[in-house]
């Protein structure tokens, strides 16, 4: 059975600001990379990681998106919506819109949903 990864594991892995957690996170992501550990990364976890990386740690959006897309591409990440999440990260970066708006746009484009919003970014 797959596990769910929390934001703090992703942050410790990418930022490395807590030595003990970093070593544990590295082991976890090595297992995810080689497929011996299967995980799902919820879209809310991805959104929170993006927020923490860019707002709290001041990591440039381009770098945060690149790192998160690399994590999504690992063999052990089994999200059914990996393409949607990855494309939403790209759209978030390219169009400079909120990640949730990028996710709504991407999902509607790829899966044919209509959009209902007062947000001009979604028009």
DSSP file (Angstrom, degrees, kcal/mol; ACC not computed):
  #  RESIDUE AA STRUCTURE BP1 BP2  ACC     N-H-->O    O-->H-N    N-H-->O    O-->H-N    TCO  KAPPA ALPHA  PHI   PSI    X-CA   Y-CA   Z-CA
    1    1 A X              0   0    0      0, 0.0    37,-0.2     0, 0.0     2,-0.0   0.000 360.0 360.0 360.0 139.3    0.0    0.0    0.0
    2    2 A X        -     0   0    0     35,-0.1     2,-0.3     1,-0.1    37,-0.3  -0.289 360.0-135.4 -73.1 158.8    1.2    3.5   -0.9
    3    3 A X  E     -a   39   0A   0     35,-2.2    37,-2.5    -2,-0.0     2,-0.5  -0.777  12.0-122.7-111.2 158.2    2.0    6.1    1.7
    4    4 A X  E     -a   40   0A   0     -2,-0.3     2,-0.4    35,-0.2    37,-0.2  -0.884  24.1-139.7-100.8 133.3    1.1    9.8    1.7
    5    5 A X        -     0   0    0     35,-1.6    37,-0.4    -2,-0.5     2,-0.2  -0.782  12.6-138.9 -96.1 132.7    4.0   12.2    2.0
    6    6 A X    >>  -     0   0    0     -2,-0.4     4,-1.3     1,-0.1     3,-0.9  -0.540  22.3-113.4 -87.0 156.7    3.7   15.3    4.2
    7    7 A X  H 3> S+     0   0    0      1,-0.2     4,-2.7     2,-0.2     5,-0.2   0.870 112.0  62.1 -55.6 -41.5    5.0   18.7    3.2
    8    8 A X  H 3> S+     0   0    0      1,-0.2     4,-2.4     2,-0.2    -1,-0.2   0.805 100.1  53.8 -63.2 -28.3    7.7   18.8    5.9
    9    9 A X  H <> S+     0   0    0     -3,-0.9     4,-2.0     2,-0.2    -1,-0.2   0.918 111.1  46.0 -68.6 -42.9    9.4   15.7    4.5
   10   10 A X  H  X S+     0   0    0     -4,-1.3     4,-2.4     2,-0.2     5,-0.2   0.925 113.9  48.6 -63.8 -44.9    9.6   17.4    1.1
   11   11 A X  H  X>S+     0   0    0     -4,-2.7     4,-3.2     2,-0.2     5,-0.6   0.931 111.2  48.7 -63.2 -46.9   10.8   20.7    2.6
   12   12 A X  H  X5S+     0   0    0     -4,-2.4     4,-1.6     1,-0.2     6,-0.2   0.895 112.8  49.9 -60.8 -38.9   13.5   19.0    4.7
   13   13 A X  H  <5S+     0   0    0     -4,-2.0    -1,-0.2    -5,-0.2    -2,-0.2   0.915 119.1  35.9 -64.9 -44.1   14.7   17.1    1.6
   14   14 A X  H  <5S+     0   0    0     -4,-2.4    -2,-0.2    -5,-0.1    -1,-0.2   0.836 129.3  31.0 -81.5 -33.4   14.9   20.2   -0.6
   15   15 A X  H  <5S-     0   0    0     -4,-3.2    -3,-0.2    -5,-0.2    -2,-0.2   0.832  80.5-156.3 -97.3 -37.5   16.1   22.7    2.0
   16   16 A X     << +     0   0    0     -4,-1.6    -4,-0.1    -5,-0.6    -3,-0.1   0.818  43.0 139.1  68.1  32.2   18.2   20.6    4.3
   17   17 A X        +     0   0    0     -6,-0.2     2,-0.4     1,-0.2    -1,-0.1   0.361  62.1  55.5 -93.6   7.4   17.8   22.9    7.3
   18   18 A X  S  > S-     0   0    0     -6,-0.2     4,-3.0     1,-0.1     5,-0.2  -0.882  72.8-157.8-138.3 103.7   17.3   20.2    9.9
   19   19 A X  H  > S+     0   0    0     -2,-0.4     4,-2.1     1,-0.2     5,-0.2   0.864  89.2  46.0 -56.4 -47.2   20.2   17.7    9.8
   20   20 A X  H  > S+     0   0    0      1,-0.2     4,-1.6     2,-0.2    -1,-0.2   0.930 117.3  44.3 -63.2 -45.1   18.4   14.7   11.4
   21   21 A X  H  > S+     0   0    0      1,-0.2     4,-2.9     2,-0.2    -2,-0.2   0.852 109.1  58.4 -68.3 -34.0   15.3   15.2    9.2
   22   22 A X  H  X S+     0   0    0     -4,-3.0     4,-2.7     2,-0.2    -2,-0.2   0.939 105.7  48.0 -60.1 -47.4   17.4   15.7    6.1
   23   23 A X  H  X S+     0   0    0     -4,-2.1     4,-1.8     1,-0.2    -1,-0.2   0.896 114.4  46.3 -62.9 -39.9   19.1   12.3    6.5
   24   24 A X  H  X S+     0   0    0     -4,-1.6     4,-2.3     2,-0.2    -1,-0.2   0.913 112.7  50.3 -66.7 -42.3   15.8   10.6    7.0
   25   25 A X  H  X S+     0   0    0     -4,-2.9     4,-2.8     1,-0.2     5,-0.2   0.891 107.4  53.8 -63.8 -39.7   14.3   12.5    4.0
   26   26 A X  H  X S+     0   0    0     -4,-2.7     4,-2.1     2,-0.2    -1,-0.2   0.930 109.8  47.6 -60.1 -45.4   17.2   11.5    1.8
   27   27 A X  H  X S+     0   0    0     -4,-1.8     4,-1.9     2,-0.2    -2,-0.2   0.913 112.2  50.4 -61.9 -42.1   16.6    7.8    2.7
   28   28 A X  H  X S+     0   0    0     -4,-2.3     4,-2.0     1,-0.2    -2,-0.2   0.941 112.4  45.5 -61.2 -47.6   12.9    8.2    2.0
   29   29 A X  H  X S+     0   0    0     -4,-2.8     4,-2.6     1,-0.2    -1,-0.2   0.781 107.7  57.9 -72.0 -25.6   13.4    9.8   -1.4
   30   30 A X  H  X S+     0   0    0     -4,-2.1     4,-2.1    -5,-0.2     6,-0.2   0.912 109.0  46.3 -64.8 -41.4   16.1    7.2   -2.4
   31   31 A X  H  X>S+     0   0    0     -4,-1.9     6,-1.6     2,-0.2     5,-1.3   0.881 113.3  48.7 -67.5 -37.6   13.4    4.6   -1.8
   32   32 A X  H ><5S+     0   0    0     -4,-2.0    44,-2.4     4,-0.2     3,-0.7   0.918 110.1  52.7 -65.5 -42.8   10.9    6.6   -3.8
   33   33 A X  H 3<5S+     0   0    0     -4,-2.6    42,-0.6     1,-0.2    -2,-0.2   0.897 113.3  41.3 -61.7 -42.0   13.4    7.1   -6.6
   34   34 A X  H 3<5S-     0   0    0     -4,-2.1    -1,-0.2    -5,-0.1    -2,-0.2   0.472 113.7-116.3 -89.4   1.0   14.2    3.4   -7.0
   35   35 A X  T <<5S+     0   0    0     -3,-0.7    -3,-0.2    -4,-0.5    -4,-0.1   0.526  83.5 117.3  84.7   5.3   10.5    2.4   -6.6
   36   36 A X  S   <S+     0   0    0     -5,-1.3     2,-0.4    -6,-0.2    -4,-0.2   0.669  79.3  46.1 -79.5 -14.6   10.8    0.4   -3.3
   37   37 A X  S    S-     0   0    0     -6,-1.6     2,-0.5    -9,-0.1    -2,-0.3  -0.991  76.5-157.4-126.1 123.5    8.5    2.9   -1.7
   38   38 A X        +     0   0    0     -2,-0.4   -35,-2.2   -37,-0.2     2,-0.3  -0.868  20.0 171.6-101.8 132.2    5.4    4.0   -3.4
   39   39 A X  E     -ab   3  77A   0     37,-2.9    39,-2.8    -2,-0.5     2,-0.4  -0.927  26.8-143.3-135.5 157.6    3.9    7.4   -2.3
   40   40 A X  E     -a    4   0A   0    -37,-2.5   -35,-1.6    -2,-0.3     2,-0.7  -0.981  12.2-152.4-117.9 137.6    1.2    9.7   -3.4
   41   41 A X        -     0   0    0     -2,-0.4   -35,-0.1   -37,-0.2   -37,-0.1  -0.934  19.2-136.8-111.1 110.4    1.7   13.5   -3.1
   42   42 A X     >  -     0   0    0     -2,-0.7     4,-2.3   -37,-0.4     3,-0.3  -0.276  16.5-120.8 -64.5 149.5   -1.6   15.3   -2.6
   43   43 A X  H  > S+     0   0    0      1,-0.2     4,-2.4     2,-0.2     5,-0.1   0.843 115.1  55.3 -60.7 -32.8   -2.1   18.5   -4.6
   44   44 A X  H  > S+     0   0    0      2,-0.2     4,-2.4     1,-0.2    -1,-0.2   0.861 106.8  49.8 -69.0 -34.2   -2.6   20.3   -1.3
   45   45 A X  H  > S+     0   0    0     -3,-0.3     4,-2.7     2,-0.2    -2,-0.2   0.911 111.2  49.1 -67.6 -42.6    0.8   19.1   -0.1
   46   46 A X  H  X S+     0   0    0     -4,-2.3     4,-2.4     2,-0.2    -2,-0.2   0.915 112.0  48.9 -61.5 -43.2    2.4   20.2   -3.4
   47   47 A X  H  X S+     0   0    0     -4,-2.4     4,-2.3     2,-0.2    -2,-0.2   0.918 112.4  47.6 -63.3 -44.2    0.7   23.6   -3.0
   48   48 A X  H  X S+     0   0    0     -4,-2.4     4,-2.9     2,-0.2     5,-0.2   0.907 111.4  50.7 -65.1 -41.1    1.9   24.0    0.6
   49   49 A X  H  X S+     0   0    0     -4,-2.7     4,-2.7     2,-0.2     5,-0.2   0.919 110.4  49.7 -61.8 -43.5    5.4   23.0   -0.4
   50   50 A X  H  X S+     0   0    0     -4,-2.4     4,-2.2     2,-0.2     5,-0.3   0.918 112.7  47.5 -60.3 -44.8    5.4   25.5   -3.2
   51   51 A X  H  X>S+     0   0    0     -4,-2.3     4,-2.9     2,-0.2     5,-0.7   0.939 114.0  45.8 -62.8 -48.8    4.2   28.2   -0.8
   52   52 A X  I  X>S+     0   0    0     -4,-2.9     5,-2.0     1,-0.2     4,-1.2   0.914 114.0  48.8 -63.5 -43.3    6.8   27.4    1.9
   53   53 A X  I  <5S+     0   0    0     -4,-2.7     6,-2.8    -5,-0.2    -1,-0.2   0.922 121.0  34.0 -63.3 -44.0    9.7   27.2   -0.5
   54   54 A X  I  <5S+     0   0    0     -4,-2.2    -2,-0.2     4,-0.2    -1,-0.2   0.846 129.5  30.9 -84.3 -34.0    8.9   30.5   -2.3
   55   55 A X  I  <5S+     0   0    0     -4,-2.9    -3,-0.2    -5,-0.3    -2,-0.1   0.877 129.0  30.4 -94.2 -41.8    7.5   32.6    0.6
   56   56 A X  I  <<S+     0   0    0     -4,-1.2    -3,-0.2    -5,-0.7    -4,-0.1   0.901 133.3  29.3 -86.4 -44.2    9.3   31.3    3.7
   57   57 A X  S   <S-     0   0    0     -5,-2.0    -3,-0.2     2,-0.1    -4,-0.1   0.476  97.1-133.1 -96.2  -3.0   12.6   30.2    2.2
   58   58 A X        +     0   0    0     -6,-0.3     2,-0.4     1,-0.2    -4,-0.2   0.813  43.3 165.1  55.2  34.7   12.6   32.8   -0.7
   59   59 A X        -     0   0    0     -6,-2.8    -1,-0.2    -7,-0.2    -2,-0.1  -0.676  46.6-102.3 -78.2 131.9   13.6   30.1   -3.2
   60   60 A X     >  -     0   0    0     -2,-0.4     4,-2.5     1,-0.1     3,-0.5  -0.231  26.2-120.3 -55.6 143.1   12.9   31.5   -6.7
   61   61 A X  H  > S+     0   0    0      1,-0.2     4,-3.1     2,-0.2     5,-0.3   0.889 112.3  57.2 -51.5 -43.9    9.7   30.1   -8.3
   62   62 A X  H  > S+     0   0    0      1,-0.2     4,-2.1     2,-0.2    -1,-0.2   0.901 110.1  43.4 -57.3 -43.5   11.7   28.6  -11.2
   63   63 A X  H  > S+     0   0    0     -3,-0.5     4,-2.6     2,-0.2    -1,-0.2   0.915 114.1  49.7 -69.8 -43.6   13.8   26.5   -8.8
   64   64 A X  H  X S+     0   0    0     -4,-2.5     4,-2.6     2,-0.2     5,-0.2   0.925 112.8  47.3 -61.9 -44.6   10.9   25.5   -6.6
   65   65 A X  H  X S+     0   0    0     -4,-3.1     4,-2.6    -5,-0.2     5,-0.2   0.925 111.9  50.4 -62.9 -44.7    8.9   24.3   -9.6
   66   66 A X  H  X S+     0   0    0     -4,-2.1     4,-1.9    -5,-0.3    -2,-0.2   0.922 112.5  46.7 -59.4 -45.7   11.9   22.5  -11.0
   67   67 A X  H  X S+     0   0    0     -4,-2.6     4,-1.9     2,-0.2    -2,-0.2   0.916 113.9  47.1 -63.9 -44.0   12.5   20.7   -7.7
   68   68 A X  H  X S+     0   0    0     -4,-2.6     4,-2.4     1,-0.2    -2,-0.2   0.873 111.2  51.1 -68.7 -36.6    8.9   19.7   -7.2
   69   69 A X  H  X S+     0   0    0     -4,-2.6     4,-1.5    -5,-0.2    -1,-0.2   0.876 108.2  53.2 -66.1 -36.3    8.5   18.5  -10.8
   70   70 A X  H  < S+     0   0    0     -4,-1.9     4,-0.4    -5,-0.2    -2,-0.2   0.903 109.4  48.7 -63.9 -40.9   11.6   16.3  -10.3
   71   71 A X  H >< S+     0   0    0     -4,-1.9     3,-1.5     1,-0.2    -2,-0.2   0.927 108.9  53.0 -64.7 -44.4   10.0   14.8   -7.2
   72   72 A X  H 3< S+     0   0    0     -4,-2.4    -1,-0.2     1,-0.3    -2,-0.2   0.821 104.7  57.3 -59.2 -30.4    6.8   14.1   -9.1
   73   73 A X  T 3< S+     0   0    0     -4,-1.5    -1,-0.3    -5,-0.1    -2,-0.2   0.557  79.2 118.2 -81.1  -6.7    8.7   12.3  -11.8
   74   74 A X  S X  S-     0   0    0     -3,-1.5     3,-1.6    -4,-0.4   -41,-0.1  -0.283  74.6-119.0 -63.6 147.2   10.3    9.8   -9.4
   75   75 A X  T 3  S+     0   0    0    -42,-0.6   -42,-0.2     1,-0.3    -1,-0.1   0.842 110.1  52.8 -55.5 -40.3    9.4    6.2  -10.0
   76   76 A X  T 3  S+     0   0    0    -44,-2.4   -37,-2.9   -47,-0.1     2,-0.8   0.522  81.8  98.1 -81.0  -4.9    7.7    5.6   -6.7
   77   77 A X  B <   +b   39   0A   0     -3,-1.6   -37,-0.2   -39,-0.2   -39,-0.1  -0.762  51.0 179.2 -83.3 114.2    5.4    8.6   -7.0
   78   78 A X        +     0   0    0    -39,-2.8   -38,-0.2    -2,-0.8    -1,-0.1   0.165  17.8 149.3-108.9  17.5    2.2    6.9   -8.1
   79   79 A X    >   -     0   0    0    -40,-0.3     3,-0.9     1,-0.2     4,-0.1  -0.234  43.2-145.4 -51.1 134.5   -0.2    9.8   -8.4
   80   80 A X  T 3  S+     0   0    0      1,-0.2     3,-0.3     2,-0.1    -1,-0.2   0.737 100.3  51.1 -71.4 -22.2   -2.8    9.2  -11.1
   81   81 A X  T 3>  +     0   0    0      1,-0.2     4,-2.6     2,-0.1    -1,-0.2  -0.067  68.2 125.7-107.4  31.8   -2.7   13.0  -11.8
   82   82 A X  H <> S+     0   0    0     -3,-0.9     4,-2.7     1,-0.2     5,-0.2   0.889  75.9  50.2 -57.6 -41.2    1.1   13.4  -12.1
   83   83 A X  H  > S+     0   0    0     -3,-0.3     4,-2.9     2,-0.2     5,-0.2   0.918 110.9  48.7 -65.9 -42.8    0.7   15.0  -15.6
   84   84 A X  H  > S+     0   0    0      2,-0.2     4,-2.5     1,-0.2    -2,-0.2   0.934 113.9  46.2 -62.2 -46.5   -1.9   17.5  -14.3
   85   85 A X  H  X S+     0   0    0     -4,-2.6     4,-2.0     2,-0.2    -2,-0.2   0.920 114.9  46.9 -63.6 -43.9    0.2   18.4  -11.3
   86   86 A X  H  X S+     0   0    0     -4,-2.7     4,-1.9    -5,-0.2    -2,-0.2   0.925 114.1  46.8 -64.1 -45.2    3.3   18.8  -13.4
   87   87 A X  H  X S+     0   0    0     -4,-2.9     4,-2.6    -5,-0.2    -1,-0.2   0.866 109.9  54.6 -65.6 -35.5    1.6   20.8  -16.1
   88   88 A X  H  X S+     0   0    0     -4,-2.5     4,-2.7    -5,-0.2    -1,-0.2   0.888 106.5  51.5 -65.0 -38.5   -0.1   23.0  -13.4
   89   89 A X  H  X S+     0   0    0     -4,-2.0     4,-1.8     2,-0.2    -1,-0.2   0.910 110.6  48.9 -62.9 -41.2    3.4   23.8  -11.9
   90   90 A X  H  X S+     0   0    0     -4,-1.9     4,-2.9     2,-0.2    -2,-0.2   0.932 112.9  46.6 -62.7 -46.3    4.6   24.8  -15.4
   91   91 A X  H  X S+     0   0    0     -4,-2.6     4,-2.8     1,-0.2     5,-0.3   0.894 108.2  56.5 -64.0 -40.9    1.5   27.0  -15.9
   92   92 A X  H  X>S+     0   0    0     -4,-2.7     5,-0.7     1,-0.2     4,-0.7   0.896 114.3  40.2 -54.7 -42.8    2.0   28.6  -12.5
   93   93 A X  H  <5S+     0   0    0     -4,-1.8    -2,-0.2    -5,-0.2    -1,-0.2   0.925 118.0  45.3 -74.8 -46.4    5.5   29.6  -13.5
   94   94 A X  H  <5S+     0   0    0     -4,-2.9    -2,-0.2     1,-0.2    -3,-0.2   0.885 124.0  31.2 -67.9 -40.8    4.8   30.7  -17.0
   95   95 A X  H  <5S-     0   0    0     -4,-2.8    -1,-0.2    -5,-0.2    -2,-0.2   0.454  98.3-129.5-101.9  -1.2    1.6   32.7  -16.4
   96   96 A X  T  <5 +     0   0    0     -4,-0.7     2,-0.3    -5,-0.3    -3,-0.2   0.928  60.0 137.5  53.5  51.1    2.5   33.9  -12.9
   97   97 A X      < -     0   0    0     -5,-0.7    -1,-0.2    -6,-0.3    -2,-0.1  -0.759  62.6 -76.0-119.0 167.6   -0.8   32.8  -11.4
   98   98 A X     >  -     0   0    0     -2,-0.3     4,-2.4     1,-0.1     5,-0.2  -0.285  40.3-121.4 -60.8 149.1   -1.8   31.1   -8.2
   99   99 A X  H  > S+     0   0    0      1,-0.2     4,-2.6     2,-0.2     5,-0.2   0.886 112.9  54.1 -61.5 -39.0   -1.1   27.4   -8.1
  100  100 A X  H  > S+     0   0    0      2,-0.2     4,-2.5     1,-0.2    -1,-0.2   0.919 109.1  48.2 -62.8 -42.2   -4.8   26.6   -7.5
  101  101 A X  H  > S+     0   0    0      1,-0.2     4,-2.7     2,-0.2    -1,-0.2   0.912 111.8  50.2 -62.5 -41.7   -5.8   28.6  -10.5
  102  102 A X  H  X S+     0   0    0     -4,-2.4     4,-2.5     1,-0.2    -2,-0.2   0.883 110.5  50.3 -63.3 -38.0   -3.1   26.8  -12.6
  103  103 A X  H  X S+     0   0    0     -4,-2.6     4,-2.7     2,-0.2     5,-0.2   0.913 111.1  47.8 -66.9 -43.2   -4.4   23.5  -11.3
  104  104 A X  H  X S+     0   0    0     -4,-2.5     4,-2.5     2,-0.2     5,-0.2   0.934 114.1  47.3 -62.6 -46.3   -8.0   24.3  -12.2
  105  105 A X  H  X S+     0   0    0     -4,-2.7     4,-2.4     2,-0.2    -2,-0.2   0.933 114.5  46.3 -60.9 -46.3   -7.0   25.5  -15.7
  106  106 A X  H  X S+     0   0    0     -4,-2.5     4,-2.8     2,-0.2     5,-0.3   0.935 113.8  47.0 -64.0 -47.1   -4.8   22.5  -16.3
  107  107 A X  H  X S+     0   0    0     -4,-2.7     4,-2.2     1,-0.2     6,-0.5   0.902 113.5  48.9 -63.4 -40.3   -7.4   20.0  -15.1
  108  108 A X  H  X S+     0   0    0     -4,-2.5     4,-1.2    -5,-0.2     5,-0.3   0.901 114.7  45.2 -67.2 -38.8  -10.2   21.7  -17.2
  109  109 A X  H  < S+     0   0    0     -4,-2.4    -2,-0.2    -5,-0.2    -1,-0.2   0.914 119.7  39.2 -70.0 -42.8   -8.0   21.7  -20.3
  110  110 A X  H  < S+     0   0    0     -4,-2.8    -2,-0.2    -5,-0.2    -1,-0.2   0.778 128.6  30.0 -80.5 -26.6   -6.8   18.1  -20.0
  111  111 A X  H  < S-     0   0    0     -4,-2.2    -2,-0.2    -5,-0.3    -1,-0.2   0.361 105.9-113.5-118.9   5.6  -10.0   16.6  -18.8
  112  112 A X     <  +     0   0    0     -4,-1.2    -4,-0.2     1,-0.2    -3,-0.2   0.690  57.4 155.5  77.6  19.8  -12.7   18.8  -20.4
  113  113 A X        -     0   0    0     -6,-0.5    -1,-0.2    -5,-0.3     2,-0.2  -0.499  40.9-125.2 -76.1 148.3  -14.1   20.4  -17.3
  114  114 A X        -     0   0    0     -2,-0.2     2,-0.4    -5,-0.0    -1,-0.1  -0.531  25.3-129.4 -79.6 160.4  -15.9   23.7  -17.5
  115  115 A X        -     0   0    0     -2,-0.2     2,-0.5     7,-0.1   -10,-0.0  -0.945  18.5-170.0-116.4 136.2  -14.7   26.4  -15.2
  116  116 A X        +     0   0    0     -2,-0.4     2,-0.3     2,-0.0     7,-0.0  -0.973  34.6 123.2-124.1 114.7  -16.8   28.5  -12.8
  117  117 A X        -     0   0    0     -2,-0.5    -2,-0.1     1,-0.1     0, 0.0  -0.989  58.8-140.4-164.3 156.4  -15.0   31.4  -11.2
  118  118 A X  S    S+     0   0    0     -2,-0.3     2,-0.4     3,-0.0    -1,-0.1   0.379  74.7 110.7 -96.6  -1.2  -15.0   35.2  -10.7
  119  119 A X    >   -     0   0    0      1,-0.1     3,-1.3     3,-0.0     4,-0.3  -0.615  63.2-149.1 -80.7 126.0  -11.2   35.1  -11.1
  120  120 A X  G >  S+     0   0    0     -2,-0.4     3,-1.1     1,-0.3    -1,-0.1   0.769  94.6  68.2 -65.7 -25.9  -10.0   36.7  -14.3
  121  121 A X  G 3  S+     0   0    0      1,-0.2    -1,-0.3     2,-0.1    -2,-0.0   0.759 102.0  47.7 -63.9 -23.1   -7.0   34.3  -14.3
  122  122 A X  G <         0   0    0     -3,-1.3    -1,-0.2     1,-0.2    -2,-0.2   0.460 360.0 360.0 -96.4  -2.3   -9.4   31.5  -15.1
  123  123 A X    <         0   0    0     -3,-1.1    -1,-0.2    -4,-0.3    -2,-0.1   0.498 360.0 360.0 -69.9 360.0  -11.3   33.3  -17.8
